[in-house]
Amino acid sequence: MKKIFLLLLMILTISGCGGESQDKTPAESEKKSVEKMPAPTSSADKKILVIYFSRTGEEYNVGRITKGNTAIVAEYIAQKTGADIFEVKPATPYPDEYEACTELAKKELESNVRPALARNIDKLAQYDTIFLGYPIWWGAVPRVMMTFLESNDFSGKTIIPFCTHGGSGLAGTEREIKDICPNAEILAGLAISGRTAQNDSATVQKEVDAWLTELGY
Ligand SMILES: Cc1cc2nc3c(=O)[nH]c(=O)nc-3n(C[C@H](O)[C@H](O)[C@H](O)COP(=O)(O)O)c2cc1C
């Protein structure tokens, strides 16, 4: 009798030895294993910078402007994503008059020059994701932005282009950026008409919001 009692006691003890996890509901043990996992990285964890070039003065389809079309879009993207912002400026400002500017820009493109920068950025290394904004000039990225891209190391970064334009859209400029920053990942860009950027903030916000949502922001 004593032996049977001892045997029963052993069986009960062994079945209770399954340990902690058997005392917990499945939900509780699942919670614990989730807590131990590293936090997933999302776009919210990435350090973001908006870099843009934009011109003021007389501009196609919008008259004389005191804030550039691309600058308007850039500032809204920075506001929505909580990004820092950096403006690319040429050492010598582009002409105020539209015609004079188009002539100079055409020459710059034809000879593929690299206009000098007024200043360069010093803390690019700390950013993972770059929203890169520019106006379309002669179907291309303005040469001063090419100077900026060539003057910095974008290896391992994600570049998300956006442009404003007078009708030509992005005009293949994502390819130009890929060629000059081969070690960066270039995502699909956004094109907004300069006239919309200057005069219709509701549409800018709608288009940028939809694009950012698609990108996961
Ligand atoms: C030098 C120059 C060249 C331009 N070339 C084009 C072009 O090829 N295609 C186009 O759609 N718009 C062209 N535009 C219009 C600009 O892309 C458009 O107005 C843009 O919104 C200007 O942006 P910003 O105010 O930020 O400089 C050109 C404008 C300038 C000044």
The ligand as a MOL file (V3000), in Angstrom:
LIG
                    3D

  0  0  0     0  0            999 V3000
M  V30 BEGIN CTAB
M  V30 COUNTS 31 33 0 0 0
M  V30 BEGIN ATOM
M  V30 1 C 16.0470 76.0650 -66.4220 0
M  V30 2 C 14.6780 75.4410 -66.4430 0
M  V30 3 C 14.4300 74.3250 -67.2210 0
M  V30 4 C 13.1890 73.6930 -67.1690 0
M  V30 5 N 12.9970 72.5560 -67.9120 0
M  V30 6 C 11.8230 71.8760 -67.7720 0
M  V30 7 C 11.6190 70.6360 -68.4530 0
M  V30 8 O 12.4610 70.1400 -69.1960 0
M  V30 9 N 10.4460 69.9970 -68.2740 0
M  V30 10 C 9.4530 70.4990 -67.4640 0
M  V30 11 O 8.4260 69.8780 -67.3340 0
M  V30 12 N 9.6390 71.6780 -66.8050 0
M  V30 13 C 10.7830 72.3550 -66.9370 0
M  V30 14 N 10.9730 73.5200 -66.2390 0
M  V30 15 C 9.9370 73.9800 -65.3060 0
M  V30 16 C 10.2860 73.5930 -63.8620 0
M  V30 17 O 10.6320 72.2280 -63.7690 0
M  V30 18 C 9.1060 73.8410 -62.9190 0
M  V30 19 O 8.6200 75.1180 -63.0460 0
M  V30 20 C 9.5250 73.5660 -61.4600 0
M  V30 21 O 8.3560 73.4450 -60.6950 0
M  V30 22 C 10.3980 74.6570 -60.8670 0
M  V30 23 O 10.6840 74.3030 -59.5340 0
M  V30 24 P 11.3920 75.2740 -58.4880 0
M  V30 25 O 10.4850 76.4650 -58.2790 0
M  V30 26 O 11.5000 74.4400 -57.2560 0
M  V30 27 O 12.7140 75.6460 -59.0390 0
M  V30 28 C 12.1720 74.2050 -66.3150 0
M  V30 29 C 12.4230 75.3560 -65.5710 0
M  V30 30 C 13.6550 75.9690 -65.6260 0
M  V30 31 C 13.9230 77.2110 -64.8080 0
M  V30 END ATOM
M  V30 BEGIN BOND
M  V30 1 1 1 2
M  V30 2 1 2 3
M  V30 3 2 2 30
M  V30 4 2 3 4
M  V30 5 1 4 5
M  V30 6 1 4 28
M  V30 7 2 5 6
M  V30 8 1 6 7
M  V30 9 1 6 13
M  V30 10 2 7 8
M  V30 11 1 7 9
M  V30 12 1 9 10
M  V30 13 2 10 11
M  V30 14 1 10 12
M  V30 15 2 12 13
M  V30 16 1 13 14
M  V30 17 1 14 15
M  V30 18 1 14 28
M  V30 19 1 15 16
M  V30 20 1 16 17
M  V30 21 1 16 18
M  V30 22 1 18 19
M  V30 23 1 18 20
M  V30 24 1 20 21
M  V30 25 1 20 22
M  V30 26 1 22 23
M  V30 27 1 23 24
M  V30 28 2 24 25
M  V30 29 1 24 26
M  V30 30 1 24 27
M  V30 31 2 28 29
M  V30 32 1 29 30
M  V30 33 1 30 31
M  V30 END BOND
M  V30 END CTAB
M  END
